């Protein structure tokens, strides 16, 4: 069974490329310092890697 990760938005997506804005939205992050939990899958890790400069990740 895959673990879980907690993703926190620490920088704004304003002024970023459209694909990065879409990735932030697809992860369910809306406002600064919002936190979401996801299953630790390769798909989610790929999305997080694309916006790693905007988020922090913690394994749960």
C-alpha atoms as an extended CHARMM CRD file, in Angstrom:
* protein
*
        60  EXT
         1         1  UNK       CA              0.0000000000        0.0000000000        0.0000000000  PROA      1               0.0000000000
         2         2  UNK       CA              1.2990000000        3.4440000000       -0.8920000000  PROA      2               0.0000000000
         3         3  UNK       CA              1.7990000000        6.0120000000        1.8510000000  PROA      3               0.0000000000
         4         4  UNK       CA              0.4110000000        9.4970000000        1.9390000000  PROA      4               0.0000000000
         5         5  UNK       CA              2.0160000000       12.8860000000        1.3670000000  PROA      5               0.0000000000
         6         6  UNK       CA              0.9880000000       16.2950000000        2.6360000000  PROA      6               0.0000000000
         7         7  UNK       CA              1.4620000000       19.1140000000        0.0980000000  PROA      7               0.0000000000
         8         8  UNK       CA              1.4620000000       22.7670000000        1.2330000000  PROA      8               0.0000000000
         9         9  UNK       CA              1.3740000000       25.7520000000       -1.1450000000  PROA      9               0.0000000000
        10        10  UNK       CA              4.0430000000       28.1940000000        0.0660000000  PROA      10              0.0000000000
        11        11  UNK       CA              4.3950000000       30.4840000000       -2.9670000000  PROA      11              0.0000000000
        12        12  UNK       CA              1.7600000000       31.9870000000       -5.2360000000  PROA      12              0.0000000000
        13        13  UNK       CA              1.1050000000       30.6470000000       -8.7250000000  PROA      13              0.0000000000
        14        14  UNK       CA              0.3930000000       34.1530000000      -10.0140000000  PROA      14              0.0000000000
        15        15  UNK       CA              2.6060000000       34.9500000000      -12.9810000000  PROA      15              0.0000000000
        16        16  UNK       CA              3.6560000000       31.3280000000      -13.4860000000  PROA      16              0.0000000000
        17        17  UNK       CA              3.2610000000       29.3220000000      -16.6800000000  PROA      17              0.0000000000
        18        18  UNK       CA             -0.2240000000       28.0520000000      -17.4760000000  PROA      18              0.0000000000
        19        19  UNK       CA              0.7290000000       24.4140000000      -16.9810000000  PROA      19              0.0000000000
        20        20  UNK       CA              2.0790000000       25.1620000000      -13.4980000000  PROA      20              0.0000000000
        21        21  UNK       CA             -1.1110000000       27.0370000000      -12.5580000000  PROA      21              0.0000000000
        22        22  UNK       CA             -3.1550000000       24.0800000000      -13.8130000000  PROA      22              0.0000000000
        23        23  UNK       CA             -1.0290000000       21.6560000000      -11.7890000000  PROA      23              0.0000000000
        24        24  UNK       CA             -1.5560000000       23.6630000000       -8.5880000000  PROA      24              0.0000000000
        25        25  UNK       CA             -5.3120000000       23.6190000000       -9.2070000000  PROA      25              0.0000000000
        26        26  UNK       CA             -5.3280000000       19.9140000000      -10.0920000000  PROA      26              0.0000000000
        27        27  UNK       CA             -3.6790000000       19.1040000000       -6.7790000000  PROA      27              0.0000000000
        28        28  UNK       CA             -6.5000000000       20.9580000000       -5.0030000000  PROA      28              0.0000000000
        29        29  UNK       CA             -4.3780000000       23.8560000000       -3.7280000000  PROA      29              0.0000000000
        30        30  UNK       CA             -6.3200000000       27.1090000000       -3.7270000000  PROA      30              0.0000000000
        31        31  UNK       CA             -4.8530000000       29.6850000000       -1.3510000000  PROA      31              0.0000000000
        32        32  UNK       CA             -1.4140000000       30.2460000000        0.1070000000  PROA      32              0.0000000000
        33        33  UNK       CA             -0.6360000000       27.8490000000        2.9670000000  PROA      33              0.0000000000
        34        34  UNK       CA             -3.4670000000       25.5410000000        1.9550000000  PROA      34              0.0000000000
        35        35  UNK       CA             -2.7110000000       21.8890000000        2.6620000000  PROA      35              0.0000000000
        36        36  UNK       CA             -3.9120000000       18.7600000000        0.8580000000  PROA      36              0.0000000000
        37        37  UNK       CA             -3.1180000000       15.0920000000        1.3790000000  PROA      37              0.0000000000
        38        38  UNK       CA             -2.7160000000       12.6610000000       -1.5030000000  PROA      38              0.0000000000
        39        39  UNK       CA             -1.6890000000        9.0560000000       -1.9260000000  PROA      39              0.0000000000
        40        40  UNK       CA              2.0090000000        8.7780000000       -2.6970000000  PROA      40              0.0000000000
        41        41  UNK       CA              1.8080000000        7.6280000000       -6.3230000000  PROA      41              0.0000000000
        42        42  UNK       CA              4.1490000000        8.2850000000       -9.2520000000  PROA      42              0.0000000000
        43        43  UNK       CA              1.4910000000       10.4870000000      -10.8690000000  PROA      43              0.0000000000
        44        44  UNK       CA              1.1550000000       12.7330000000       -7.8220000000  PROA      44              0.0000000000
        45        45  UNK       CA              4.9420000000       12.8250000000       -7.3450000000  PROA      45              0.0000000000
        46        46  UNK       CA              5.3170000000       13.9550000000      -10.9600000000  PROA      46              0.0000000000
        47        47  UNK       CA              2.8230000000       16.7770000000      -10.4250000000  PROA      47              0.0000000000
        48        48  UNK       CA              4.5860000000       17.8430000000       -7.2290000000  PROA      48              0.0000000000
        49        49  UNK       CA              7.9690000000       17.7190000000       -8.9740000000  PROA      49              0.0000000000
        50        50  UNK       CA              6.6560000000       20.0870000000      -11.6550000000  PROA      50              0.0000000000
        51        51  UNK       CA              5.8230000000       22.7600000000       -9.0490000000  PROA      51              0.0000000000
        52        52  UNK       CA              8.4440000000       21.8780000000       -6.4170000000  PROA      52              0.0000000000
        53        53  UNK       CA              9.4990000000       25.5460000000       -6.2240000000  PROA      53              0.0000000000
        54        54  UNK       CA              5.9750000000       26.4910000000       -5.0540000000  PROA      54              0.0000000000
        55        55  UNK       CA              5.2390000000       23.7550000000       -2.5030000000  PROA      55              0.0000000000
        56        56  UNK       CA              6.6120000000       21.8030000000        0.4220000000  PROA      56              0.0000000000
        57        57  UNK       CA              6.0230000000       18.0630000000        0.7800000000  PROA      57              0.0000000000
        58        58  UNK       CA              5.8760000000       15.9430000000        3.9190000000  PROA      58              0.0000000000
        59        59  UNK       CA              5.4880000000       12.1810000000        4.0500000000  PROA      59              0.0000000000
        60        60  UNK       CA              2.8260000000       10.9750000000        6.4550000000  PROA      60              0.0000000000
